[in-house]
Structure formats: C-alpha cells, structure tokens
Amino acid sequence: MRRGQGATEYLVILGAVLLVALVIVSLLGWFPSLGGATKEQQSKSYWSGASPFAITTFKVSTSAITFSVSNRLADKLNLTNISVQDGFGTDFSIAAPNQIFNAGEEIVISNTTAFGNPCAGKASGTAFEFKVVAFTYTQGTISGIRQQGAQALVGRCS
C-alpha cells in the first residue's frame, strides 16, 4: 500500500465517524437548530400528559402567550399562577387567573403583554424555549401547591 492511499482511507473513515457523531448529537437536541423538531415533539408529549395540570396546546405569537390548560385530577383545583423561566434564569408570570378548574376541565388562558414573551419582536417560526414552567394552585384547603415540569416547554413562534 502506498502512503497516500492509507491517508485517504483514514480521512474517509474519520469523516464517516464525525458525520455519525453529528447526527447523534443533533437527535439528542444538543444543537437547538439541528434537533429542534425532536425537542418540540418530546416537549408536547410530556406537557400533554403532565398532572395535575397539563398543557394540551400552546401558542406563542409576537403579541400573546396562550395555553390550553387541563385539570387531570378528579378534584376541583384553583389555579393561582403560571410562571415560566427563560434561558437566562428570569422568571415571568404568564397569568394569575385565580381560575377554578373542575375535574377534567380544560380552560384557555392567555396573556397579551410582551413582558416575558420570547417571541416579541421575532419572526414567525423562530424557536423558543421556556426552561421551567410552574403552576401554583390550591386544592381543597391546601394553598400554594406548586407543580413544576421536569421538561422545558419548546415550540416555535407563530
């Protein structure tokens, strides 16, 4: 074997290994621009099955944040606040609705202020991520109960 042929084969193998590594990294979501669709799907799946409050649908536009929130318990719950945390660690209150949810009930909650809106001033289709989503609620006589999601809420501006 000639010296140049061995170097070429080495470079081809190295290129294939790097390509496979890049595909794996993007599927795991470590590069938001590459694995965004996977992270969005995982986020929607997690939040639609969360309990006691699930986010069945959500829409973030340049002017409003809208959540369809569902009570998954057999008890009546009083939702007192929804807060989110952006990628910089800043908490924002989405709504303080004092909204009563009967068992299994779904209610649409919207906030039209730009404060805390990750899509304010951004183009449609831009990815956003709320690192932390938390619900504060009252169940019976116990108030201040907090449900914090184990996964971020990921989507695209509409």
DSSP file (Angstrom, degrees, kcal/mol; ACC not computed):
  #  RESIDUE AA STRUCTURE BP1 BP2  ACC     N-H-->O    O-->H-N    N-H-->O    O-->H-N    TCO  KAPPA ALPHA  PHI   PSI    X-CA   Y-CA   Z-CA
    1    1 A M              0   0    0      0, 0.0     2,-0.2     0, 0.0     0, 0.0   0.000 360.0 360.0 360.0 139.3    0.0    0.0    0.0
    2    2 A R     >  -     0   0    0      1,-0.1     4,-1.5     4,-0.0     3,-0.2  -0.528 360.0-118.0 -84.3 154.7    1.2    3.4   -0.8
    3    3 A R  H  > S+     0   0    0      1,-0.2     4,-1.5     2,-0.2     5,-0.1   0.865 111.6  51.5 -61.0 -41.5    1.5    6.1    1.8
    4    4 A G  H  > S+     0   0    0      1,-0.2     4,-1.9     2,-0.2    -1,-0.2   0.844 105.9  55.6 -66.4 -36.0   -1.1    8.5    0.1
    5    5 A Q  H  > S+     0   0    0     -3,-0.2     4,-2.1     1,-0.2    -1,-0.2   0.900 106.3  50.3 -65.7 -41.2   -3.7    5.7   -0.2
    6    6 A G  H  X S+     0   0    0     -4,-1.5     4,-2.0     1,-0.2    -1,-0.2   0.887 109.9  50.5 -64.0 -40.6   -3.6    5.0    3.6
    7    7 A A  H  X S+     0   0    0     -4,-1.5     4,-2.1     2,-0.2    -1,-0.2   0.889 109.9  50.4 -66.0 -39.3   -4.0    8.7    4.5
    8    8 A T  H  X S+     0   0    0     -4,-1.9     4,-2.1     2,-0.2    -2,-0.2   0.922 110.5  48.4 -65.1 -45.3   -7.0    9.0    2.2
    9    9 A E  H  X S+     0   0    0     -4,-2.1     4,-2.3     1,-0.2    -1,-0.2   0.893 110.1  53.0 -62.1 -39.3   -8.7    5.9    3.6
   10   10 A Y  H  X S+     0   0    0     -4,-2.0     4,-2.5     1,-0.2    -1,-0.2   0.915 109.2  48.8 -61.3 -44.3   -8.1    7.3    7.1
   11   11 A L  H  X S+     0   0    0     -4,-2.1     4,-2.3     2,-0.2    -2,-0.2   0.868 109.7  51.6 -66.0 -37.4   -9.7   10.6    6.2
   12   12 A V  H  X S+     0   0    0     -4,-2.1     4,-2.1     2,-0.2    -1,-0.2   0.926 112.4  45.8 -64.6 -45.1  -12.8    8.9    4.7
   13   13 A I  H  X S+     0   0    0     -4,-2.3     4,-2.3     2,-0.2    -2,-0.2   0.918 112.6  50.7 -64.3 -43.7  -13.3    6.8    7.9
   14   14 A L  H  X S+     0   0    0     -4,-2.5     4,-2.4     1,-0.2    -2,-0.2   0.902 109.6  51.1 -60.6 -42.0  -12.8    9.9   10.1
   15   15 A G  H  X S+     0   0    0     -4,-2.3     4,-2.2     2,-0.2    -1,-0.2   0.901 109.8  49.5 -62.3 -42.2  -15.3   11.8    8.0
   16   16 A A  H  X S+     0   0    0     -4,-2.1     4,-2.2     2,-0.2    -2,-0.2   0.909 111.0  49.5 -64.7 -42.1  -17.9    9.0    8.4
   17   17 A V  H  X S+     0   0    0     -4,-2.3     4,-2.3     1,-0.2    -2,-0.2   0.919 111.5  48.9 -63.6 -43.9  -17.4    8.8   12.2
   18   18 A L  H  X S+     0   0    0     -4,-2.4     4,-2.3     2,-0.2    -1,-0.2   0.887 110.1  51.6 -63.3 -39.5  -17.8   12.6   12.5
   19   19 A L  H  X S+     0   0    0     -4,-2.2     4,-2.1     2,-0.2    -1,-0.2   0.921 110.7  47.5 -64.1 -44.4  -21.0   12.5   10.4
   20   20 A V  H  X S+     0   0    0     -4,-2.2     4,-2.2     1,-0.2    -2,-0.2   0.911 111.9  50.8 -63.0 -42.0  -22.5    9.8   12.6
   21   21 A A  H  X S+     0   0    0     -4,-2.3     4,-2.5     1,-0.2    -2,-0.2   0.898 109.1  51.0 -62.8 -40.8  -21.5   11.7   15.8
   22   22 A L  H  X S+     0   0    0     -4,-2.3     4,-2.3     2,-0.2    -1,-0.2   0.893 109.5  50.2 -64.4 -40.7  -23.1   14.9   14.4
   23   23 A V  H  X S+     0   0    0     -4,-2.1     4,-2.1     2,-0.2    -2,-0.2   0.919 111.9  47.7 -63.6 -43.9  -26.4   13.0   13.7
   24   24 A I  H  X S+     0   0    0     -4,-2.2     4,-1.7     1,-0.2    -2,-0.2   0.925 112.1  49.5 -63.6 -45.1  -26.4   11.6   17.2
   25   25 A V  H  <>S+     0   0    0     -4,-2.5     5,-1.8     1,-0.2     4,-0.5   0.903 111.6  48.6 -61.9 -42.2  -25.7   14.9   18.8
   26   26 A S  H ><5S+     0   0    0     -4,-2.3     3,-0.9     1,-0.2    -1,-0.2   0.880 109.1  52.7 -68.1 -37.0  -28.5   16.7   16.8
   27   27 A L  H 3<5S+     0   0    0     -4,-2.1    -1,-0.2     1,-0.3    -2,-0.2   0.829 105.6  54.7 -67.5 -30.7  -31.0   13.9   17.7
   28   28 A L  T 3<5S-     0   0    0     -4,-1.7    -1,-0.3    -5,-0.2    -2,-0.2   0.578 116.1-118.6 -77.7  -9.3  -30.3   14.4   21.4
   29   29 A G  T < 5S+     0   0    0     -3,-0.9    -3,-0.2    -4,-0.5    -2,-0.1   0.674  72.3 133.6  85.7  17.3  -31.1   18.1   21.0
   30   30 A W  S   <S+     0   0    0     -5,-1.8    -4,-0.2     1,-0.2     3,-0.1   0.735  73.0  50.2 -75.1 -20.7  -27.7   19.5   22.0
   31   31 A F  S >> S-     0   0    0     -6,-0.4     4,-2.5     1,-0.1     3,-1.7  -0.936  79.2-156.2-113.8 105.1  -27.7   21.8   19.0
   32   32 A P  H 3> S+     0   0    0      0, 0.0     4,-0.7     0, 0.0    -1,-0.1   0.823  91.3  52.9 -53.2 -36.4  -31.1   23.6   19.1
   33   33 A S  H 34 S+     0   0    0      1,-0.2     4,-0.1     2,-0.2    -7,-0.0   0.760 117.0  38.2 -73.1 -21.9  -31.1   24.3   15.3
   34   34 A L  H <4 S+     0   0    0     -3,-1.7     3,-0.2     1,-0.1    -1,-0.2   0.847 126.3  30.9 -95.3 -38.8  -30.5   20.7   14.4
   35   35 A G  H  X S+     0   0    0     -4,-2.5     4,-2.2     1,-0.2     3,-0.3   0.167  82.6 114.9-106.6  17.9  -32.6   18.8   17.0
   36   36 A G  H  X S+     0   0    0     -4,-0.7     4,-2.6    -5,-0.3     5,-0.2   0.868  73.7  52.6 -58.9 -42.3  -35.3   21.3   17.4
   37   37 A A  H  > S+     0   0    0     -3,-0.2     4,-2.1     1,-0.2    -1,-0.2   0.884 110.2  48.9 -64.4 -37.6  -38.1   19.2   16.0
   38   38 A T  H  > S+     0   0    0     -3,-0.3     4,-2.4     2,-0.2    -1,-0.2   0.922 112.3  47.8 -67.0 -44.2  -37.3   16.3   18.3
   39   39 A K  H  X S+     0   0    0     -4,-2.2     4,-2.4     1,-0.2   115,-0.2   0.889 111.2  51.8 -64.1 -39.0  -37.2   18.6   21.4
   40   40 A E  H  X S+     0   0    0     -4,-2.6     4,-2.6    -5,-0.2     5,-0.2   0.931 110.9  47.1 -62.6 -45.5  -40.5   20.1   20.3
   41   41 A Q  H  X S+     0   0    0     -4,-2.1     4,-2.3     1,-0.2    -2,-0.2   0.908 113.1  48.2 -64.4 -42.8  -42.2   16.7   20.0
   42   42 A Q  H  X S+     0   0    0     -4,-2.4     4,-2.5     2,-0.2    -1,-0.2   0.901 112.2  50.6 -63.6 -40.4  -40.8   15.5   23.3
   43   43 A S  H  X S+     0   0    0     -4,-2.4     4,-2.8     2,-0.2     5,-0.3   0.938 111.2  46.7 -63.0 -48.7  -42.0   18.7   25.0
   44   44 A K  H  X S+     0   0    0     -4,-2.6     4,-2.0     1,-0.2    -1,-0.2   0.902 113.3  49.7 -61.5 -41.2  -45.5   18.5   23.6
   45   45 A S  H  X S+     0   0    0     -4,-2.3     4,-0.7    -5,-0.2    -1,-0.2   0.924 113.6  45.4 -64.4 -44.6  -45.7   14.8   24.6
   46   46 A Y  H >< S+     0   0    0     -4,-2.5     3,-0.9     1,-0.2     4,-0.5   0.958 115.5  44.8 -63.6 -51.1  -44.5   15.5   28.1
   47   47 A W  H >< S+     0   0    0     -4,-2.8     8,-1.7     1,-0.3     3,-0.5   0.794 107.1  58.0 -70.5 -28.2  -46.8   18.5   28.8
   48   48 A S  H 3< S+     0   0    0     -4,-2.0    -1,-0.3    -5,-0.3    -2,-0.2   0.724 114.6  39.2 -73.2 -18.1  -49.9   17.0   27.3
   49   49 A G  T << S+     0   0    0     -3,-0.9    -1,-0.2    -4,-0.7    -2,-0.2   0.366  89.3 120.8-108.8   3.6  -49.6   14.1   29.8
   50   50 A A    <   -     0   0    0     -3,-0.5    22,-0.1    -4,-0.5    -3,-0.0  -0.208  56.8-107.7 -66.4 159.8  -48.5   16.1   32.8
   51   51 A S  S    S+     0   0    0      1,-0.1    20,-0.1    20,-0.1    -2,-0.0  -0.994  81.7   4.7-148.1 143.4  -50.5   16.1   36.0
   52   52 A P  S    S+     0   0    0      0, 0.0    20,-3.7     0, 0.0     2,-0.5  -0.956 137.8  25.4 -80.6 -24.6  -52.3   17.7   37.8
   53   53 A F  E    S-A   71   0A   0     18,-0.2     2,-0.4    19,-0.1    18,-0.2  -0.880  71.7-171.1-104.1 131.9  -52.2   20.4   35.1
   54   54 A A  E     -A   70   0A   0     16,-2.4    16,-2.6    -2,-0.5     2,-0.8  -0.903  22.0-138.1-115.1 146.3  -51.4   19.5   31.5
   55   55 A I  E     +A   69   0A   0     -8,-1.7    14,-0.2    -2,-0.4     3,-0.1  -0.895  24.5 177.8-100.8 103.4  -50.7   22.0   28.7
   56   56 A T  E     -     0   0A   0     12,-2.3     2,-0.3    -2,-0.8    -1,-0.2   0.867  67.7  -0.2 -80.0 -36.2  -52.7   20.4   25.9
   57   57 A T  E     -A   68   0A   0     11,-0.8    11,-2.9    -3,-0.1     2,-0.3  -0.982  66.1-174.5-145.4 155.6  -51.9   23.1   23.3
   58   58 A F  E     -A   67   0A   0     -2,-0.3     2,-0.4     9,-0.2     9,-0.2  -0.994   6.0-169.6-150.6 151.5  -49.9   26.3   23.4
   59   59 A K  E     -A   66   0A   0      7,-2.5     7,-2.9    -2,-0.3     2,-0.5  -0.986   1.9-169.7-143.7 128.5  -49.3   29.2   21.0
   60   60 A V  E     +A   65   0A   0     96,-0.5    98,-2.4    -2,-0.4     5,-0.2  -0.962  16.9 168.8-122.2 114.0  -46.8   32.0   21.4
   61   61 A S        -     0   0    0      3,-2.9    58,-0.3    -2,-0.5    59,-0.1  -0.504  53.4 -91.1-109.9-177.5  -47.1   34.8   19.0
   62   62 A T  S    S+     0   0    0      1,-0.2    59,-0.1    -2,-0.2    55,-0.1   0.705 125.9  30.6 -68.3 -17.8  -45.4   38.2   19.0
   63   63 A S  S    S+     0   0    0      1,-0.2     2,-0.3    57,-0.1    -1,-0.2   0.536 121.2  28.6-119.2  -9.4  -48.3   39.7   21.0
   64   64 A A        -     0   0    0     50,-0.1    -3,-2.9     2,-0.0     2,-0.5  -1.000  49.9-147.0-155.1 151.6  -49.7   36.8   23.2
   65   65 A I  E     -AB  60 111A   0     46,-2.4    46,-2.4    -2,-0.3     2,-0.4  -0.991  27.2-174.7-116.1 123.2  -48.9   33.6   25.0
   66   66 A T  E     -AB  59 110A   0     -7,-2.9    -7,-2.5    -2,-0.5     2,-0.4  -0.980   6.4-177.4-128.0 126.2  -51.9   31.2   25.1
   67   67 A F  E     -AB  58 109A   0     42,-3.0    42,-3.3    -2,-0.4     2,-0.7  -0.958  21.0-148.1-118.1 137.2  -52.1   27.9   26.9
   68   68 A S  E     -AB  57 108A   0    -11,-2.9   -12,-2.3    -2,-0.4   -11,-0.8  -0.940  30.0-167.1 -97.5 112.3  -54.9   25.4   26.9
   69   69 A V  E     -AB  55 107A   0     38,-2.9    38,-2.9    -2,-0.7     2,-0.4  -0.851   7.3-164.5-109.5 135.6  -54.6   24.0   30.4
   70   70 A S  E     -AB  54 106A   0    -16,-2.6   -16,-2.4    -2,-0.4     2,-0.7  -0.956  18.8-133.9-123.2 137.0  -56.4   20.9   31.6
   71   71 A N  E     -A   53   0A   0     34,-2.7    33,-0.8    -2,-0.4   -18,-0.2  -0.804  18.8-173.6 -85.5 116.5  -57.0   19.6   35.1
   72   72 A R        +     0   0    0    -20,-3.7     2,-0.1    -2,-0.7    -1,-0.1   0.472  54.9  89.2 -91.0  -3.5  -56.1   15.9   35.1
   73   73 A L  S    S-     0   0    0    -21,-0.4    31,-0.9     2,-0.2     4,-0.1  -0.452  79.2-126.8 -93.2 167.3  -57.4   15.2   38.7
   74   74 A A  S    S+     0   0    0     29,-0.2    29,-0.3    -2,-0.1     2,-0.3   0.382  88.3  83.7 -88.3   2.1  -60.8   14.2   39.9
   75   75 A D  S    S-     0   0    0     27,-0.1     2,-0.3     1,-0.0    29,-0.2  -0.705  88.3-105.8-104.2 156.6  -60.7   17.1   42.3
   76   76 A K        -     0   0    0     -2,-0.3    64,-0.6    27,-0.1     2,-0.3  -0.662  41.1-165.8 -76.4 134.0  -61.6   20.8   41.8
   77   77 A L  E     -CD 101 139B   0     24,-2.6    24,-3.7    -2,-0.3     2,-0.7  -0.944  18.2-146.0-124.8 145.8  -58.4   23.0   41.6
   78   78 A N  E     -CD 100 138B   0     60,-2.5    60,-2.2    -2,-0.3     2,-0.5  -0.925  16.6-151.4-111.0 106.0  -57.9   26.7   41.8
   79   79 A L  E     +CD  99 137B   0     20,-2.7    20,-1.8    -2,-0.7    19,-0.5  -0.664  20.3 173.1 -78.2 120.2  -55.0   27.8   39.6
   80   80 A T  E     +     0   0B   0     56,-2.7     2,-0.3    -2,-0.5    57,-0.2   0.677  59.3   2.0-103.6 -21.5  -53.5   30.9   41.0
   81   81 A N  E     - D   0 136B   0     55,-1.7    55,-2.6    15,-0.2     2,-0.4  -0.970  44.3-158.4-164.2 147.6  -50.4   31.4   38.8
   82   82 A I  E     +ED  95 135B   0     13,-2.2    12,-3.1    -2,-0.3    13,-1.3  -0.996  25.5 179.5-123.6 124.0  -48.5   30.1   35.8
   83   83 A S  E     -ED  93 134B   0     51,-2.8    51,-3.0    -2,-0.4     2,-0.3  -0.940   8.3-167.7-126.3 151.7  -44.9   31.1   35.7
   84   84 A V  E     -ED  92 133B   0      8,-2.7     8,-3.0    -2,-0.4     2,-0.4  -0.905  12.1-142.6-131.0 159.3  -42.1   30.4   33.2
   85   85 A Q  E     -ED  91 132B   0     47,-2.1    46,-1.7    -2,-0.3    47,-1.1  -0.991  16.1-144.4-125.6 129.7  -38.4   30.8   33.2
   86   86 A D    >   -     0   0    0      4,-2.1     3,-1.6    -2,-0.4    44,-0.1  -0.132  39.8 -86.6 -80.4-176.5  -36.4   31.8   30.1
   87   87 A G  T 3  S+     0   0    0     42,-0.3    -1,-0.1     1,-0.3    43,-0.1   0.571 125.2  59.3 -68.7  -9.3  -33.0   30.6   29.2
   88   88 A F  T 3  S-     0   0    0      2,-0.2    -1,-0.3     0, 0.0     3,-0.1   0.342 118.6-104.6-102.1   5.2  -31.4   33.4   31.3
   89   89 A G  S <  S+     0   0    0     -3,-1.6     2,-0.5     1,-0.3    -2,-0.1   0.605  73.6 141.4  84.5  11.9  -32.9   32.3   34.6
   90   90 A T        -     0   0    0     26,-0.0    -4,-2.1     2,-0.0     2,-0.3  -0.776  43.2-141.5 -92.1 128.2  -35.5   35.1   34.6
   91   91 A D  E     -E   85   0B   0     -2,-0.5     2,-0.4    -6,-0.2    -6,-0.2  -0.688  18.1-173.1 -88.7 139.8  -39.0   34.2   35.9
   92   92 A F  E     -E   84   0B   0     -8,-3.0    -8,-2.7    -2,-0.3     2,-0.6  -0.995  22.6-130.9-131.6 138.6  -42.1   35.6   34.3
   93   93 A S  E     -E   83   0B   0     -2,-0.4   -10,-0.3   -10,-0.2     3,-0.1  -0.800  19.1-174.7 -88.0 120.3  -45.7   35.3   35.4
   94   94 A I  E     -     0   0B   0    -12,-3.1     2,-0.3    -2,-0.6    19,-0.2   0.880  67.9 -12.1 -81.2 -41.2  -47.8   34.3   32.5
   95   95 A A  E     -E   82   0B   0    -13,-1.3   -13,-2.2    16,-0.1    -1,-0.3  -0.979  38.5-163.4-160.0 144.6  -51.1   34.5   34.3
   96   96 A A        +     0   0    0     -2,-0.3   -15,-0.2   -15,-0.2   -16,-0.1  -0.623  36.5 155.5-121.5  69.7  -52.5   34.9   37.8
   97   97 A P        -     0   0    0      0, 0.0   -17,-0.2     0, 0.0     3,-0.1   0.708  41.0-147.3 -77.7 -21.2  -56.0   33.8   36.8
   98   98 A N        +     0   0    0    -19,-0.5     2,-0.5     1,-0.2   -18,-0.2   0.945  41.4 173.7  45.8  47.5  -57.5   32.5   40.1
   99   99 A Q  E     -C   79   0B   0    -20,-1.8   -20,-2.7     8,-0.0     2,-0.5  -0.762  30.0-138.3 -94.2 125.3  -59.2   30.2   37.7
  100  100 A I  E     -C   78   0B   0     -2,-0.5     2,-0.5   -22,-0.2   -22,-0.2  -0.720  17.3-164.3 -84.5 125.7  -61.3   27.3   39.1
  101  101 A F  E     -C   77   0B   0    -24,-3.7   -24,-2.6    -2,-0.5     3,-0.1  -0.952   6.7-149.9-110.4 119.7  -60.9   24.1   37.2
  102  102 A N    >   -     0   0    0     -2,-0.5     3,-2.2   -26,-0.2   -31,-0.3  -0.379  50.5 -63.4 -74.9 166.8  -63.5   21.3   37.8
  103  103 A A  T 3  S-     0   0    0    -29,-0.3   -29,-0.2     1,-0.3    -1,-0.2  -0.303 123.7  -0.5 -54.9 125.9  -62.3   17.7   37.4
  104  104 A G  T 3  S+     0   0    0    -31,-0.9    -1,-0.3   -33,-0.8     2,-0.1   0.447  96.6 146.1  75.6   0.5  -61.2   17.1   33.8
  105  105 A E    <   -     0   0    0     -3,-2.2   -34,-2.7   -35,-0.1     2,-0.4  -0.431  35.6-153.8 -76.5 144.9  -61.9   20.7   32.7
  106  106 A E  E     -B   70   0A   0    -36,-0.2     2,-0.4    -2,-0.1   -36,-0.3  -0.972  13.9-178.2-118.7 132.0  -59.8   22.4   30.1
  107  107 A I  E     -B   69   0A   0    -38,-2.9   -38,-2.9    -2,-0.4     2,-0.5  -0.983  25.0-128.4-132.1 140.9  -59.6   26.2   30.0
  108  108 A V  E     -B   68   0A   0     -2,-0.4     2,-0.4   -40,-0.2   -40,-0.2  -0.786  26.1-170.0 -89.2 125.8  -57.7   28.5   27.6
  109  109 A I  E     -B   67   0A   0    -42,-3.3   -42,-3.0    -2,-0.5     2,-0.4  -0.970   5.9-176.5-120.2 130.8  -55.5   31.1   29.4
  110  110 A S  E     -B   66   0A   0     -2,-0.4     2,-0.4   -44,-0.2   -44,-0.2  -0.958  17.4-165.1-132.7 146.9  -53.9   33.9   27.6
  111  111 A N  E     -B   65   0A   0    -46,-2.4   -46,-2.4    -2,-0.4   -16,-0.1  -0.995   1.3-172.7-128.5 123.1  -51.5   36.8   28.4
  112  112 A T        +     0   0    0     -2,-0.4     2,-0.2   -48,-0.2    -1,-0.1   0.338  50.4 106.8-102.0   7.7  -51.2   39.6   25.9
  113  113 A T        -     0   0    0    -19,-0.2   -48,-0.1     2,-0.1    -2,-0.1  -0.585  66.3-138.9 -84.6 152.2  -48.3   41.5   27.5
  114  114 A A    >   +     0   0    0     -2,-0.2     3,-2.2     2,-0.1     2,-0.3   0.623  69.8 113.7 -81.6 -13.7  -44.9   41.4   25.8
  115  115 A F  T 3  S+     0   0    0      1,-0.3    -2,-0.1     3,-0.0   -23,-0.0  -0.438  93.5   1.8 -63.4 118.5  -43.2   41.1   29.2
  116  116 A G  T 3  S+     0   0    0     -2,-0.3    -1,-0.3     1,-0.3   -24,-0.1   0.454  94.2 137.8  84.5   0.4  -41.6   37.6   29.3
  117  117 A N    X   -     0   0    0     -3,-2.2     3,-1.2     1,-0.2    -1,-0.3  -0.715  40.9-160.9 -84.0 115.3  -42.8   36.8   25.7
  118  118 A P  T 3  S+     0   0    0      0, 0.0    -1,-0.2     0, 0.0    39,-0.1   0.634  89.3  53.3 -71.1 -11.5  -39.9   35.0   23.9
  119  119 A C  T >  S+     0   0    0    -58,-0.3     3,-2.4    37,-0.1     2,-0.2   0.472  73.7 125.2-101.4  -3.3  -41.4   35.8   20.5
  120  120 A A  T <  S+     0   0    0     -3,-1.2     3,-0.1     1,-0.3   -57,-0.1  -0.396  89.3   1.9 -60.3 122.7  -41.8   39.6   21.0
  121  121 A G  T 3  S+     0   0    0      1,-0.3     2,-0.3    -2,-0.2    -1,-0.3   0.579 109.6 115.8  77.5  10.8  -40.1   41.2   18.1
  122  122 A K    <   -     0   0    0     -3,-2.4    -1,-0.3     1,-0.1     2,-0.1  -0.782  68.1-102.3-113.5 158.0  -39.1   37.9   16.4
  123  123 A A    >   -     0   0    0     -2,-0.3     3,-1.7     1,-0.1    34,-0.2  -0.374  44.6 -91.6 -75.1 152.1  -40.1   36.3   13.1
  124  124 A S  T 3  S+     0   0    0      1,-0.2    34,-0.2    34,-0.2    -1,-0.1  -0.371 114.0  34.3 -59.0 138.7  -42.7   33.6   12.9
  125  125 A G  T 3  S+     0   0    0     32,-3.0    -1,-0.2     1,-0.3     2,-0.2   0.286  81.4 138.7  95.1  -9.7  -41.0   30.2   13.0
  126  126 A T    <   -     0   0    0     -3,-1.7    31,-3.1    30,-0.1    -1,-0.3  -0.499  56.3-117.2 -68.9 134.6  -38.3   31.3   15.5
  127  127 A A  E     -G  156   0C   0     29,-0.2     2,-0.3    -2,-0.2    29,-0.2  -0.440  34.4-176.0 -73.0 144.9  -37.7   28.6   18.1
  128  128 A F  E     -G  155   0C   0     27,-2.6    27,-1.9    -2,-0.1     2,-0.3  -0.946   8.3-164.5-135.4 160.9  -38.4   29.4   21.8
  129  129 A E  E     -G  154   0C   0     -2,-0.3     2,-0.8    25,-0.2   -42,-0.3  -0.938  13.8-157.3-150.1 123.9  -37.9   27.5   25.0
  130  130 A F  E     -G  153   0C   0     23,-2.7    23,-2.3    -2,-0.3   -44,-0.2  -0.906  13.8-161.1 -93.8 111.5  -39.2   28.0   28.5
  131  131 A K  S    S+     0   0    0    -46,-1.7     2,-0.4    -2,-0.8    -1,-0.2   0.876  76.0  24.7 -62.9 -39.0  -36.7   26.2   30.6
  132  132 A V  E     -D   85   0B   0    -47,-1.1   -47,-2.1    -3,-0.1     2,-0.4  -0.993  62.8-174.7-131.0 133.9  -39.1   26.0   33.6
  133  133 A V  E     +D   84   0B   0     -2,-0.4    16,-2.5   -49,-0.2     2,-0.4  -0.999  14.4 179.4-125.0 129.3  -42.9   26.0   33.6
  134  134 A A  E     -DF  83 148B   0    -51,-3.0   -51,-2.8    -2,-0.4     2,-0.4  -0.993  16.9-157.3-136.3 139.4  -44.6   26.0   37.0
  135  135 A F  E     -DF  82 147B   0     12,-2.9    12,-2.9    -2,-0.4     2,-0.5  -0.933   6.4-160.3-110.1 135.2  -48.2   26.1   38.1
  136  136 A T  E     +DF  81 146B   0    -55,-2.6   -56,-2.7    -2,-0.4   -55,-1.7  -0.970  28.0 155.1-113.6 132.6  -49.2   27.3   41.6
  137  137 A Y  E     -DF  79 145B   0      8,-2.6     8,-2.1    -2,-0.5     2,-0.4  -0.931  40.1-120.2-151.6 169.6  -52.6   26.2   42.8
  138  138 A T  E     -D   78   0B   0    -60,-2.2   -60,-2.5    -2,-0.3     2,-0.5  -0.960  18.4-170.3-117.0 135.3  -55.0   25.4   45.7
  139  139 A Q  E >   -DF  77 142B   0      3,-2.5     3,-2.0    -2,-0.4     2,-0.4  -0.960  65.2 -46.6-127.4 112.0  -56.5   22.0   46.2
  140  140 A G  T 3  S-     0   0    0    -64,-0.6   -62,-0.0    -2,-0.5    -2,-0.0  -0.531 124.5 -21.0  65.9-121.2  -59.2   21.9   48.9
  141  141 A T  T 3  S+     0   0    0     -2,-0.4     2,-0.7    -3,-0.1    -1,-0.3   0.384 117.1  97.4-100.6   2.3  -57.9   23.8   51.9
  142  142 A I  E <   -F  139   0B   0     -3,-2.0    -3,-2.5     2,-0.0     3,-0.3  -0.830  54.8-176.6 -96.2 118.1  -54.2   23.5   50.9
  143  143 A S  E     +     0   0B   0     -2,-0.7    -5,-0.2    -5,-0.2    -2,-0.1  -0.698  54.3  40.8-111.0 164.9  -52.9   26.6   49.1
  144  144 A G  E     +     0   0B   0      1,-0.2     2,-0.2    -2,-0.2    -6,-0.2   0.680  68.1 160.6  76.4  18.7  -49.5   27.4   47.5
  145  145 A I  E     -F  137   0B   0     -8,-2.1    -8,-2.6    -3,-0.3     2,-0.5  -0.531  25.2-152.4 -72.1 138.5  -49.1   23.9   45.9
  146  146 A R  E     -F  136   0B   0    -10,-0.2     2,-0.6    -2,-0.2   -10,-0.2  -0.958  15.4-168.6-121.9 128.2  -46.5   24.1   43.1
  147  147 A Q  E     -F  135   0B   0    -12,-2.9   -12,-2.9    -2,-0.5     2,-0.5  -0.967  13.2-175.4-109.7 117.4  -46.3   21.8   40.1
  148  148 A Q  E     -F  134   0B   0     -2,-0.6   -14,-0.2   -14,-0.2    -2,-0.0  -0.960  23.9-121.0-116.6 130.4  -43.0   22.3   38.2
  149  149 A G        -     0   0    0    -16,-2.5   -16,-0.2    -2,-0.5     4,-0.1  -0.310   2.9-143.9 -69.2 149.3  -42.4   20.4   34.9
  150  150 A A  S    S+     0   0    0    -18,-0.1     2,-0.3     2,-0.1    -1,-0.1   0.553  85.8  48.2 -86.2 -10.1  -39.5   18.1   34.5
  151  151 A Q  S    S-     0   0    0    -18,-0.1   -18,-0.2  -108,-0.1    -2,-0.1  -0.932  88.5-106.4-130.3 155.2  -39.0   19.2   30.9
  152  152 A A        -     0   0    0     -2,-0.3     2,-0.7   -20,-0.1   -21,-0.2  -0.301  30.5-116.9 -71.1 159.9  -38.9   22.6   29.1
  153  153 A L  E     -G  130   0C   0    -23,-2.3   -23,-2.7    -4,-0.1     2,-0.4  -0.916  41.2-175.8-100.4 113.8  -41.7   23.8   27.0
  154  154 A V  E     +G  129   0C   0     -2,-0.7     2,-0.3  -115,-0.2   -25,-0.2  -0.902  16.8 123.3-118.5 137.2  -40.4   24.1   23.5
  155  155 A G  E     -G  128   0C   0    -27,-1.9   -27,-2.6    -2,-0.4     2,-0.4  -0.896  50.0 -88.2-164.7-164.9  -42.0   25.5   20.4
  156  156 A R  E     -G  127   0C   0     -2,-0.3   -96,-0.5   -29,-0.2   -29,-0.2  -0.965  40.7-105.5-126.5 142.4  -41.9   27.9   17.5
  157  157 A C              0   0    0    -31,-3.1   -32,-3.0    -2,-0.4   -96,-0.2  -0.365 360.0 360.0 -63.5 141.7  -43.3   31.5   17.4
  158  158 A S              0   0    0    -98,-2.4   -97,-0.2   -34,-0.2   -34,-0.2   0.394 360.0 360.0-116.7 360.0  -46.5   31.8   15.4
